[in-house]
Amino acid sequence: MTREELATASDVLESAAEETDSDDANERLDELADQLERLSTADRGPDHGRLARIQSALSEIAGGDGEDVAETLDDADDKINEYRSDLEGV
């Protein structure tokens, strides 16, 4: 089963990584994209805490080295929120 919202967020982050001028932001975004890609097809979906940590990292990147792709990072964040809206718990 593929979690489409997470797969889409991963694609968006890969795009942002290519577009950013910062090597540090590029590396971090590639890593986050890989995490989301794995989570999108894992046997068990991620919990709120795991996704919140990813979203926190996106916010940090958008406010720093990834400022040039902040709007794209917002798009990925929106996809993660869309997925989280159907999760039970917090």
A tleap script that builds the chain and sets N, CA, C and O, in Angstrom:
source leaprc.protein.ff14SB
mol = sequence {
  NMET THR ARG GLU GLU LEU ALA THR ALA SER
  ASP VAL LEU GLU SER ALA ALA GLU GLU THR
  ASP SER ASP ASP ALA ASN GLU ARG LEU ASP
  GLU LEU ALA ASP GLN LEU GLU ARG LEU SER
  THR ALA ASP ARG GLY PRO ASP HIE GLY ARG
  LEU ALA ARG ILE GLN SER ALA LEU SER GLU
  ILE ALA GLY GLY ASP GLY GLU ASP VAL ALA
  GLU THR LEU ASP ASP ALA ASP ASP LYS ILE
  ASN GLU TYR ARG SER ASP LEU GLU GLY CVAL
}
set mol.1.N position { 0.841 -1.184 0.000 }
set mol.1.CA position { 0.000 0.000 0.000 }
set mol.1.C position { 0.889 1.251 0.000 }
set mol.1.O position { 1.820 1.376 0.795 }
set mol.2.N position { 0.579 2.139 -0.887 }
set mol.2.CA position { 1.329 3.392 -0.948 }
set mol.2.C position { 0.511 4.491 -0.295 }
set mol.2.O position { -0.685 4.643 -0.542 }
set mol.3.N position { 1.184 5.237 0.531 }
set mol.3.CA position { 0.561 6.412 1.151 }
set mol.3.C position { 0.859 7.589 0.224 }
set mol.3.O position { 1.929 8.194 0.286 }
set mol.4.N position { -0.104 7.895 -0.626 }
set mol.4.CA position { 0.091 8.854 -1.715 }
set mol.4.C position { 0.562 10.226 -1.254 }
set mol.4.O position { 1.428 10.830 -1.887 }
set mol.5.N position { -0.004 10.724 -0.154 }
set mol.5.CA position { 0.369 12.054 0.322 }
set mol.5.C position { 1.851 12.112 0.686 }
set mol.5.O position { 2.530 13.099 0.406 }
set mol.6.N position { 2.345 11.039 1.316 }
set mol.6.CA position { 3.758 11.007 1.701 }
set mol.6.C position { 4.655 10.838 0.488 }
set mol.6.O position { 5.738 11.420 0.427 }
set mol.7.N position { 4.208 10.041 -0.481 }
set mol.7.CA position { 4.982 9.881 -1.716 }
set mol.7.C position { 5.056 11.207 -2.469 }
set mol.7.O position { 6.103 11.554 -3.016 }
set mol.8.N position { 3.961 11.939 -2.498 }
set mol.8.CA position { 3.948 13.242 -3.156 }
set mol.8.C position { 4.848 14.228 -2.429 }
set mol.8.O position { 5.590 14.980 -3.061 }
set mol.9.N position { 4.783 14.225 -1.092 }
set mol.9.CA position { 5.651 15.106 -0.306 }
set mol.9.C position { 7.116 14.785 -0.582 }
set mol.9.O position { 7.943 15.693 -0.665 }
set mol.10.N position { 7.439 13.520 -0.721 }
set mol.10.CA position { 8.803 13.113 -1.041 }
set mol.10.C position { 9.235 13.680 -2.393 }
set mol.10.O position { 10.340 14.206 -2.524 }
set mol.11.N position { 8.366 13.571 -3.391 }
set mol.11.CA position { 8.668 14.121 -4.723 }
set mol.11.C position { 8.876 15.629 -4.669 }
set mol.11.O position { 9.776 16.165 -5.316 }
set mol.12.N position { 8.042 16.301 -3.898 }
set mol.12.CA position { 8.153 17.761 -3.759 }
set mol.12.C position { 9.493 18.132 -3.122 }
set mol.12.O position { 10.140 19.092 -3.538 }
set mol.13.N position { 9.901 17.367 -2.115 }
set mol.13.CA position { 11.176 17.651 -1.451 }
set mol.13.C position { 12.364 17.376 -2.367 }
set mol.13.O position { 13.363 18.093 -2.315 }
set mol.14.N position { 12.265 16.353 -3.200 }
set mol.14.CA position { 13.329 16.096 -4.171 }
set mol.14.C position { 13.462 17.270 -5.128 }
set mol.14.O position { 14.569 17.676 -5.480 }
set mol.15.N position { 12.336 17.804 -5.539 }
set mol.15.CA position { 12.339 18.977 -6.416 }
set mol.15.C position { 12.962 20.177 -5.718 }
set mol.15.O position { 13.767 20.899 -6.306 }
set mol.16.N position { 12.586 20.385 -4.465 }
set mol.16.CA position { 13.132 21.508 -3.696 }
set mol.16.C position { 14.640 21.356 -3.521 }
set mol.16.O position { 15.380 22.337 -3.594 }
set mol.17.N position { 15.091 20.133 -3.291 }
set mol.17.CA position { 16.525 19.892 -3.120 }
set mol.17.C position { 17.297 20.296 -4.374 }
set mol.17.O position { 18.395 20.846 -4.286 }
set mol.18.N position { 16.723 20.023 -5.527 }
set mol.18.CA position { 17.370 20.383 -6.788 }
set mol.18.C position { 17.375 21.891 -7.012 }
set mol.18.O position { 18.284 22.431 -7.641 }
set mol.19.N position { 16.348 22.567 -6.490 }
set mol.19.CA position { 16.187 24.001 -6.744 }
set mol.19.C position { 16.951 24.896 -5.777 }
set mol.19.O position { 17.224 26.054 -6.094 }
set mol.20.N position { 17.299 24.378 -4.606 }
set mol.20.CA position { 17.932 25.233 -3.605 }
set mol.20.C position { 19.373 25.564 -3.979 }
set mol.20.O position { 20.062 24.791 -4.644 }
set mol.21.N position { 19.799 26.731 -3.530 }
set mol.21.CA position { 21.166 27.180 -3.771 }
set mol.21.C position { 22.125 26.693 -2.688 }
set mol.21.O position { 23.340 26.827 -2.832 }
set mol.22.N position { 21.595 26.137 -1.618 }
set mol.22.CA position { 22.397 25.736 -0.469 }
set mol.22.C position { 22.726 24.243 -0.517 }
set mol.22.O position { 21.832 23.406 -0.647 }
set mol.23.N position { 24.006 23.923 -0.411 }
set mol.23.CA position { 24.416 22.523 -0.383 }
set mol.23.C position { 23.885 21.821 0.859 }
set mol.23.O position { 23.474 20.663 0.791 }
set mol.24.N position { 23.891 22.524 2.006 }
set mol.24.CA position { 23.393 21.947 3.240 }
set mol.24.C position { 21.894 21.639 3.132 }
set mol.24.O position { 21.449 20.551 3.496 }
set mol.25.N position { 21.133 22.599 2.633 }
set mol.25.CA position { 19.692 22.386 2.471 }
set mol.25.C position { 19.434 21.254 1.478 }
set mol.25.O position { 18.529 20.445 1.681 }
set mol.26.N position { 20.221 21.194 0.415 }
set mol.26.CA position { 20.079 20.129 -0.579 }
set mol.26.C position { 20.238 18.767 0.073 }
set mol.26.O position { 19.428 17.866 -0.148 }
set mol.27.N position { 21.273 18.620 0.869 }
set mol.27.CA position { 21.542 17.344 1.529 }
set mol.27.C position { 20.434 16.966 2.505 }
set mol.27.O position { 19.981 15.822 2.525 }
set mol.28.N position { 20.003 17.924 3.308 }
set mol.28.CA position { 18.953 17.647 4.290 }
set mol.28.C position { 17.627 17.321 3.610 }
set mol.28.O position { 16.904 16.430 4.056 }
set mol.29.N position { 17.306 18.031 2.538 }
set mol.29.CA position { 16.052 17.774 1.832 }
set mol.29.C position { 16.070 16.416 1.154 }
set mol.29.O position { 15.058 15.716 1.139 }
set mol.30.N position { 17.212 16.038 0.591 }
set mol.30.CA position { 17.329 14.699 -0.001 }
set mol.30.C position { 17.100 13.621 1.055 }
set mol.30.O position { 16.429 12.621 0.798 }
set mol.31.N position { 17.660 13.833 2.237 }
set mol.31.CA position { 17.500 12.866 3.323 }
set mol.31.C position { 16.036 12.776 3.761 }
set mol.31.O position { 15.516 11.679 3.967 }
set mol.32.N position { 15.380 13.916 3.902 }
set mol.32.CA position { 13.967 13.915 4.294 }
set mol.32.C position { 13.089 13.297 3.210 }
set mol.32.O position { 12.127 12.592 3.515 }
set mol.33.N position { 13.414 13.556 1.962 }
set mol.33.CA position { 12.668 12.949 0.851 }
set mol.33.C position { 12.804 11.431 0.886 }
set mol.33.O position { 11.829 10.711 0.671 }
set mol.34.N position { 14.004 10.951 1.156 }
set mol.34.CA position { 14.222 9.504 1.256 }
set mol.34.C position { 13.411 8.907 2.399 }
set mol.34.O position { 12.814 7.840 2.251 }
set mol.35.N position { 13.390 9.590 3.538 }
set mol.35.CA position { 12.612 9.110 4.681 }
set mol.35.C position { 11.134 9.002 4.325 }
set mol.35.O position { 10.489 7.994 4.613 }
set mol.36.N position { 10.606 10.042 3.700 }
set mol.36.CA position { 9.190 10.030 3.335 }
set mol.36.C position { 8.884 8.968 2.298 }
set mol.36.O position { 7.817 8.355 2.334 }
set mol.37.N position { 9.794 8.745 1.385 }
set mol.37.CA position { 9.592 7.702 0.377 }
set mol.37.C position { 9.512 6.333 1.043 }
set mol.37.O position { 8.641 5.527 0.715 }
set mol.38.N position { 10.425 6.071 1.980 }
set mol.38.CA position { 10.388 4.788 2.699 }
set mol.38.C position { 9.101 4.664 3.518 }
set mol.38.O position { 8.479 3.602 3.544 }
set mol.39.N position { 8.708 5.742 4.180 }
set mol.39.CA position { 7.489 5.717 4.988 }
set mol.39.C position { 6.237 5.525 4.138 }
set mol.39.O position { 5.244 4.965 4.602 }
set mol.40.N position { 6.291 5.988 2.905 }
set mol.40.CA position { 5.111 5.898 2.045 }
set mol.40.C position { 4.800 4.459 1.634 }
set mol.40.O position { 3.667 4.151 1.264 }
set mol.41.N position { 5.792 3.585 1.696 }
set mol.41.CA position { 5.575 2.196 1.276 }
set mol.41.C position { 5.841 1.180 2.386 }
set mol.41.O position { 5.760 -0.025 2.147 }
set mol.42.N position { 6.152 1.640 3.576 }
set mol.42.CA position { 6.439 0.729 4.691 }
set mol.42.C position { 5.203 -0.085 5.052 }
set mol.42.O position { 4.071 0.322 4.788 }
set mol.43.N position { 5.441 -1.237 5.657 }
set mol.43.CA position { 4.327 -2.086 6.083 }
set mol.43.C position { 3.416 -1.363 7.062 }
set mol.43.O position { 2.197 -1.535 7.055 }
set mol.44.N position { 4.033 -0.560 7.894 }
set mol.44.CA position { 3.277 0.181 8.908 }
set mol.44.C position { 3.530 1.675 8.708 }
set mol.44.O position { 4.671 2.101 8.530 }
set mol.45.N position { 2.476 2.449 8.740 }
set mol.45.CA position { 2.604 3.889 8.532 }
set mol.45.C position { 3.229 4.595 9.718 }
set mol.45.O position { 3.220 4.072 10.833 }
set mol.46.N position { 3.768 5.772 9.487 }
set mol.46.CA position { 4.394 6.540 10.556 }
set mol.46.C position { 3.357 7.109 11.515 }
set mol.46.O position { 2.186 7.272 11.170 }
set mol.47.N position { 3.814 7.405 12.723 }
set mol.47.CA position { 2.926 8.018 13.702 }
set mol.47.C position { 3.078 9.538 13.653 }
set mol.47.O position { 3.918 10.071 12.927 }
set mol.48.N position { 2.259 10.214 14.430 }
set mol.48.CA position { 2.281 11.678 14.450 }
set mol.48.C position { 3.651 12.228 14.841 }
set mol.48.O position { 4.116 13.215 14.270 }
set mol.49.N position { 4.287 11.589 15.810 }
set mol.49.CA position { 5.577 12.081 16.286 }
set mol.49.C position { 6.645 12.078 15.203 }
set mol.49.O position { 7.396 13.042 15.059 }
set mol.50.N position { 6.710 11.007 14.455 }
set mol.50.CA position { 7.709 10.908 13.378 }
set mol.50.C position { 7.468 11.984 12.328 }
set mol.50.O position { 8.405 12.641 11.875 }
set mol.51.N position { 6.225 12.158 11.949 }
set mol.51.CA position { 5.893 13.167 10.946 }
set mol.51.C position { 6.119 14.578 11.477 }
set mol.51.O position { 6.542 15.462 10.732 }
set mol.52.N position { 5.840 14.792 12.757 }
set mol.52.CA position { 6.069 16.111 13.355 }
set mol.52.C position { 7.553 16.463 13.339 }
set mol.52.O position { 7.908 17.623 13.132 }
set mol.53.N position { 8.421 15.480 13.555 }
set mol.53.CA position { 9.865 15.742 13.506 }
set mol.53.C position { 10.301 16.122 12.094 }
set mol.53.O position { 11.142 17.002 11.911 }
set mol.54.N position { 9.731 15.459 11.110 }
set mol.54.CA position { 10.045 15.793 9.724 }
set mol.54.C position { 9.562 17.207 9.411 }
set mol.54.O position { 10.279 17.987 8.783 }
set mol.55.N position { 8.353 17.533 9.847 }
set mol.55.CA position { 7.813 18.867 9.598 }
set mol.55.C position { 8.618 19.940 10.322 }
set mol.55.O position { 8.794 21.043 9.804 }
set mol.56.N position { 9.099 19.626 11.496 }
set mol.56.CA position { 9.943 20.571 12.228 }
set mol.56.C position { 11.241 20.829 11.461 }
set mol.56.O position { 11.702 21.968 11.384 }
set mol.57.N position { 11.816 19.792 10.907 }
set mol.57.CA position { 13.034 19.947 10.106 }
set mol.57.C position { 12.764 20.799 8.870 }
set mol.57.O position { 13.593 21.627 8.491 }
set mol.58.N position { 11.608 20.599 8.241 }
set mol.58.CA position { 11.255 21.402 7.070 }
set mol.58.C position { 11.137 22.874 7.441 }
set mol.58.O position { 11.607 23.747 6.710 }
set mol.59.N position { 10.514 23.140 8.568 }
set mol.59.CA position { 10.356 24.519 9.028 }
set mol.59.C position { 11.713 25.161 9.292 }
set mol.59.O position { 11.941 26.320 8.944 }
set mol.60.N position { 12.602 24.403 9.905 }
set mol.60.CA position { 13.943 24.893 10.191 }
set mol.60.C position { 14.706 25.200 8.897 }
set mol.60.O position { 15.371 26.230 8.788 }
set mol.61.N position { 14.601 24.310 7.940 }
set mol.61.CA position { 15.281 24.511 6.655 }
set mol.61.C position { 14.711 25.728 5.936 }
set mol.61.O position { 15.457 26.539 5.388 }
set mol.62.N position { 13.384 25.851 5.942 }
set mol.62.CA position { 12.729 26.968 5.251 }
set mol.62.C position { 13.125 28.310 5.848 }
set mol.62.O position { 13.185 29.314 5.139 }
set mol.63.N position { 13.394 28.331 7.139 }
set mol.63.CA position { 13.773 29.567 7.803 }
set mol.63.C position { 15.250 29.867 7.730 }
set mol.63.O position { 15.696 30.926 8.173 }
set mol.64.N position { 16.016 28.944 7.173 }
set mol.64.CA position { 17.468 29.121 7.102 }
set mol.64.C position { 17.991 28.935 5.694 }
set mol.64.O position { 17.712 29.730 4.796 }
set mol.65.N position { 18.757 27.869 5.519 }
set mol.65.CA position { 19.433 27.619 4.241 }
set mol.65.C position { 18.480 27.374 3.076 }
set mol.65.O position { 18.857 27.574 1.921 }
set mol.66.N position { 17.271 26.951 3.355 }
set mol.66.CA position { 16.322 26.642 2.291 }
set mol.66.C position { 15.319 27.745 2.031 }
set mol.66.O position { 14.265 27.510 1.440 }
set mol.67.N position { 15.644 28.942 2.470 }
set mol.67.CA position { 14.722 30.072 2.329 }
set mol.67.C position { 14.284 30.270 0.873 }
set mol.67.O position { 13.160 30.700 0.613 }
set mol.68.N position { 15.174 29.955 -0.072 }
set mol.68.CA position { 14.877 30.151 -1.486 }
set mol.68.C position { 13.809 29.192 -2.010 }
set mol.68.O position { 13.243 29.429 -3.078 }
set mol.69.N position { 13.523 28.106 -1.272 }
set mol.69.CA position { 12.511 27.141 -1.700 }
set mol.69.C position { 11.412 26.982 -0.644 }
set mol.69.O position { 10.740 25.952 -0.591 }
set mol.70.N position { 11.239 27.991 0.181 }
set mol.70.CA position { 10.288 27.915 1.294 }
set mol.70.C position { 8.866 27.598 0.830 }
set mol.70.O position { 8.161 26.836 1.492 }
set mol.71.N position { 8.438 28.163 -0.283 }
set mol.71.CA position { 7.083 27.889 -0.771 }
set mol.71.C position { 6.916 26.426 -1.156 }
set mol.71.O position { 5.869 25.830 -0.909 }
set mol.72.N position { 7.934 25.858 -1.753 }
set mol.72.CA position { 7.894 24.446 -2.125 }
set mol.72.C position { 7.845 23.577 -0.874 }
set mol.72.O position { 7.146 22.564 -0.839 }
set mol.73.N position { 8.590 23.979 0.150 }
set mol.73.CA position { 8.568 23.231 1.410 }
set mol.73.C position { 7.202 23.316 2.067 }
set mol.73.O position { 6.760 22.364 2.710 }
set mol.74.N position { 6.534 24.441 1.912 }
set mol.74.CA position { 5.157 24.572 2.422 }
set mol.74.C position { 4.228 23.580 1.728 }
set mol.74.O position { 3.329 23.022 2.357 }
set mol.75.N position { 4.445 23.361 0.434 }
set mol.75.CA position { 3.627 22.393 -0.309 }
set mol.75.C position { 3.815 20.982 0.249 }
set mol.75.O position { 2.850 20.238 0.422 }
set mol.76.N position { 5.067 20.626 0.527 }
set mol.76.CA position { 5.344 19.309 1.105 }
set mol.76.C position { 4.709 19.199 2.495 }
set mol.76.O position { 4.132 18.167 2.839 }
set mol.77.N position { 4.819 20.257 3.282 }
set mol.77.CA position { 4.225 20.282 4.615 }
set mol.77.C position { 2.711 20.091 4.529 }
set mol.77.O position { 2.125 19.380 5.345 }
set mol.78.N position { 2.089 20.719 3.553 }
set mol.78.CA position { 0.640 20.571 3.369 }
set mol.78.C position { 0.265 19.116 3.076 }
set mol.78.O position { -0.746 18.624 3.576 }
set mol.79.N position { 1.070 18.434 2.274 }
set mol.79.CA position { 0.799 17.026 1.954 }
set mol.79.C position { 0.931 16.150 3.201 }
set mol.79.O position { 0.138 15.232 3.414 }
set mol.80.N position { 1.930 16.442 4.010 }
set mol.80.CA position { 2.098 15.689 5.250 }
set mol.80.C position { 0.905 15.934 6.175 }
set mol.80.O position { 0.390 14.998 6.786 }
set mol.81.N position { 0.465 17.190 6.278 }
set mol.81.CA position { -0.721 17.507 7.094 }
set mol.81.C position { -1.956 16.788 6.570 }
set mol.81.O position { -2.792 16.327 7.348 }
set mol.82.N position { -2.067 16.695 5.263 }
set mol.82.CA position { -3.203 15.992 4.659 }
set mol.82.C position { -3.200 14.521 5.097 }
set mol.82.O position { -4.243 13.970 5.448 }
set mol.83.N position { -2.039 13.904 5.074 }
set mol.83.CA position { -1.930 12.522 5.530 }
set mol.83.C position { -2.250 12.419 7.021 }
set mol.83.O position { -2.982 11.526 7.446 }
set mol.84.N position { -1.699 13.332 7.804 }
set mol.84.CA position { -1.895 13.280 9.255 }
set mol.84.C position { -3.347 13.485 9.652 }
set mol.84.O position { -3.761 13.021 10.715 }
set mol.85.N position { -4.129 14.164 8.829 }
set mol.85.CA position { -5.526 14.435 9.174 }
set mol.85.C position { -6.344 13.145 9.304 }
set mol.85.O position { -7.383 13.138 9.963 }
set mol.86.N position { -5.886 12.064 8.686 }
set mol.86.CA position { -6.597 10.792 8.764 }
set mol.86.C position { -6.009 9.841 9.794 }
set mol.86.O position { -6.535 8.748 10.002 }
set mol.87.N position { -4.909 10.253 10.446 }
set mol.87.CA position { -4.283 9.397 11.462 }
set mol.87.C position { -5.023 9.504 12.778 }
set mol.87.O position { -5.483 10.578 13.167 }
set mol.88.N position { -5.129 8.377 13.456 }
set mol.88.CA position { -5.707 8.392 14.785 }
set mol.88.C position { -4.664 8.911 15.764 }
set mol.88.O position { -3.467 8.876 15.481 }
set mol.89.N position { -5.111 9.381 16.888 }
set mol.89.CA position { -4.201 9.864 17.920 }
set mol.89.C position { -4.236 11.349 18.036 }
set mol.89.O position { -5.252 11.989 17.764 }
set mol.90.N position { -3.129 11.895 18.440 }
set mol.90.CA position { -2.988 13.315 18.742 }
set mol.90.C position { -3.616 14.199 17.731 }
set mol.90.O position { -3.569 15.422 17.866 }
savepdb mol mol.pdb
quit
